[in-house]
Amino acid sequence: MTFTLDAHAAKSCPVKIYSAFSGLPARHVEPPPRFPGSAEFNRKVVQALIAAGCVVAPDDANDSGEAACLAAMEAGAKLIRSGLLPRDLSAHRAGRVPILVRDEADRGYYPAMVRYQRVTEQAASGLCEYSALSDPTIHHQLAGRRFRWSWRSGTALQLTHYWLLLQACGYASDRALGGVIGIDEFADDAPAITWVDLDEPCFSVNDAVLSPFQVYALEFGKRVEIAERAQANDPRLADELLPIISHECAACGWHSHCVERLDPDDLSLRIEKAPLDPEQIAVLREAGIFTTKQLAELDLDGFLPGQLPLMGQRAGAEYRLKTAQHRSQLIQAGVEFERTTTGKLTVPAAELEIDIDLETNHQDRVYLWGFWVDDRARGRLSYHRFARFEPLDDAAELALANEAMGWLRNLVRDADALVYHYSDYETVRINRLANASDDPELSWARDYSQSNFIDLFAVMRANYFSTHGLGLKAVARDAAGFHWRDTDPGGLNSMRWFEDATTSETAELREQARTRILEYNEDDVRATWTLRRWLRDQ
């Protein structure tokens, strides 16, 4: 049967390709919430594209959609959003390109994508090519930077897929370039396109250095073969493709099928924090290392010299493998937290101790500031919150922050007080809001946080190593014995609850979601309070 694969296929899990083409039933999976800030960044990019005269292709996912994209390219549109390129059935390729950028020199097009991440890195001998979105056809060069090959290799493979589709329909630029609009700042704090040379040898594969085209041909070819064999019901294929659990599995409908096939002690199942890359897991399996028990017992110093070069493109493979072995040894010993220092822990104390935690929505705006107040002199505990369960613009977010910080300022005035948080999320947000405004309460909070805010995550990181990482949920639960009332607590989940709290059809459903959020936020600040008491006992 004729089939096509999309631009994700070359970097996608081979077992997922097998599952899809073998007819294995998949369960519905809700897409994970978008990362905070990504929606705002995408809006900024879209506004810049519109200002630059971008043409938006129709959404039709059929021949008419392909014809419309071809017509826009034939007409010489400078920028095209969401262009559906003609399928290349002979090569099994299909795809809708996020952005097409015209090459004025040869009337061809470059494919481009948007990524809410940094896509370049410093390099003494590097040379980065980029274009401002205000005039994407003009290419500039910046010395001392380069594309982050070791971290963004998957993006390069997607761009290669799009470029080959353009080539197949006769609209590829003469230069094999793809563009990425990341959060890197080149000029005027405006989004820019970083250009990626798809012919550049940059992938370390065994003893060779290959270009994105070469790696794409290998990886995409494997997936095409898997699809063909799955369609032909090859009985050997399932045994050849032992699943590897990775971040991709969270949005995969066949995840439960894969888990059932693995040993409960499988490395990709048990090492959840800083997990090994699939390439590393594959190399370990080739050497007969499948479980945490086997990795814990491995002579890593003898293993690494011959196997490290095979462990993929991403930097830091040796560190991740050594860390995974450390965690494996703790798992085998039944140890959740390992103290890495000695002596009594000291956590700064005050008569008035306040725990702070905030919640953001999908637009990365703070809609809830929560506080747990421990008045130790009077023996009183209380929860205070400042919330807006409604769409927020800049002014509304700032007004809510002003109200919360004004309350905090009055509370700590002339008091022996400290404010506790877990990681720097709260202080970063306070600084961002203060720097973007002239609000006096936020300016005070920014200055106060430099001297009177205590990061408990920094205390944990300086003194402990953990089997499951040092996130607040794991630390407060497994070390301090705290339990959240919600069965599925998490900051990303709370974004979905906010949508329920503001858009559900009935007042009852909206109120239920609001109650869930407030209880979750209260539990977060009570968790840091509980953790602080536990730390002082160590």
Summary of the structure (lengths in Angstrom):
residues: 538
radius of gyration: 26.1
end to end distance: 64.6
largest distance: 77.3
contacts: 1649
relative contact order: 0.09
helix: 45%
strand: 20%
